[in-house]
Amino acid sequence: MKLAVVGGGSTYTPELIDGFARLREELPVSEIALIDPDPSRLELVAGMARRMLAHAGHPARVLATASAAEGVAGAAVVLFQLRVGGQAARELDETVPLRCGCVGQETTGAGGLAKALRTVPVVLSIAETVREHAPEAWIVDFTNPVGIVTRALLDAGHRAIGLCNVAIGFQRRFASWLGVEPSRVSLGHVGLNHLSWERAVYLDGADVLPRLLKERGAELAGMAGLRPGLLARLGAVPSYYLRYFYAHDAVVREQRDAPTRASQVAALEARLLELYADPAVVTKPELLAGRGGAFYSEAAVALIASLLGDRGDVQVVNVRNGGTLPFLPPEAVVEVPAAVGASGAAPLPVPPVEPLYAGLIGHVSAYETLALEAALRGGADRVRDALLAHPLVGQDEVAEELTGLLLEAGRAHLPWAASGAVGG
């Protein structure tokens, strides 16, 4: 079985390789193609991957290539984990919005829109290469903003499922607190990518979330960056990304006085690449834990194994809404538990969503529709509309100013903006 990784030169990649090596019985991989346009990074990461597999006694071959066509040819699954513009572009995503008093974050708000604008066209171009050279392959998207990117892929007719590590991170933490195997814990997870809540935590089918909130409420609030009283009132656990909505002004104040995450990750990546260059390093470095993406490899292995093995088990993924959340259009992409098998992921029924959550989900989902339109068709007016629709922006003058700033900052990655064709 061949797997391909688009963005294979990422410092994340050894996390994936570690998962493939440890879970080889679940996923018998014979070839892993790492695809990346940066030859220096690709060589280092591929070398690290080969040493890790050899150390684990795994027979898989590692192909390193800048050619998407060569890399994806014959693959059963293609994982997308690319970052258009690298950490330099992320730095702009995190700082430009702050100039207008808005949260600076690479997956949500104005920064998330900037990333979507430059990412969606590249992803769709590579997906067409997959369609040509591996027409039966599944695309597993880990590229942010996952909800928008996954919808772009689905709208273009690709066999795609979006994946995030938020849900599996919660599941593993809850299982640890409960002292049980993760397989005994499932989640009442609902929302959109990076806009989700755990409304139930099931241990062998019984909801233990009230107990966890009582015993671990302060710790859960700390994880979310929110006040314990809010979680007690909600009776649910928001993902960390809800902090950008529930504590917007406090986050902006903090961000203005702190180093950007982009600068921190860039420094961390430099140290990781030094380790990957060391022939004596044959296992995943502990330093990689600081890069983010905890449990990503396990989530990816589980999803791929279920798609190819037709397991029908339940995993939290990003899929078409259909009628799952009746207040959203069927074509929207939602993040919910789904049964995963050879035909894809079928979302399970979700209990009615309270207005407190449904209102925000609907608001952000409408923004995602406009953001995708802007990414596909360009135009300053479309960018402005998307910003105006986002609850973290939502003001005319702010949207107007941000549109100009984002297009200026992103010109290198937006051909339509660089050419001056920025009209609606």
Salt bridges, closest charged atoms under 4 A:
GLU15 OE1 - LYS284 NZ 3.12
ASP18 OD2 - ARG22 NE 2.81
ASP18 OD2 - LYS284 NZ 3.56
GLU26 OE1 - ARG311 NH1 3.58
GLU31 OE2 - ARG61 NH1 2.62
ASP93 OD2 - ARG118 NH2 2.63
GLU94 OE2 - ARG90 NE 3.03
GLU106 OE1 - ARG83 NH1 2.59
GLU106 OE2 - ARG90 NH2 3.54
GLU106 OE1 - LYS115 NZ 3.04
GLU128 OE2 - ARG131 NH2 2.74
GLU128 OE2 - HIS158 NE2 3.28
GLU132 OE2 - HIS133 NE2 3.84
ASP155 OD2 - ARG151 NE 3.43
ASP155 OD1 - ARG320 NH2 2.65
GLU198 OE2 - HIS189 ND1 2.62
ASP204 OD2 - ARG184 NH2 2.55
GLU215 OE2 - ARG211 NE 3.67
GLU219 OE1 - ARG216 NH1 3.00
ASP249 OD1 - HIS248 ND1 2.97
GLU254 OE2 - ARG243 NH2 2.71
GLU269 OE1 - ARG41 NH1 3.63
GLU269 OE2 - ARG291 NH2 3.16
GLU298 OE2 - ARG22 NH2 3.60
GLU298 OE1 - ARG172 NH1 2.31
GLU335 OE2 - HIS189 NE2 2.83
GLU354 OE1 - ARG199 NH1 2.92
GLU373 OE2 - ARG377 NH1 2.56
ASP381 OD1 - ARG384 NH1 2.59
GLU400 OE1 - ARG384 NE 2.81
GLU408 OE1 - ARG411 NE 2.99
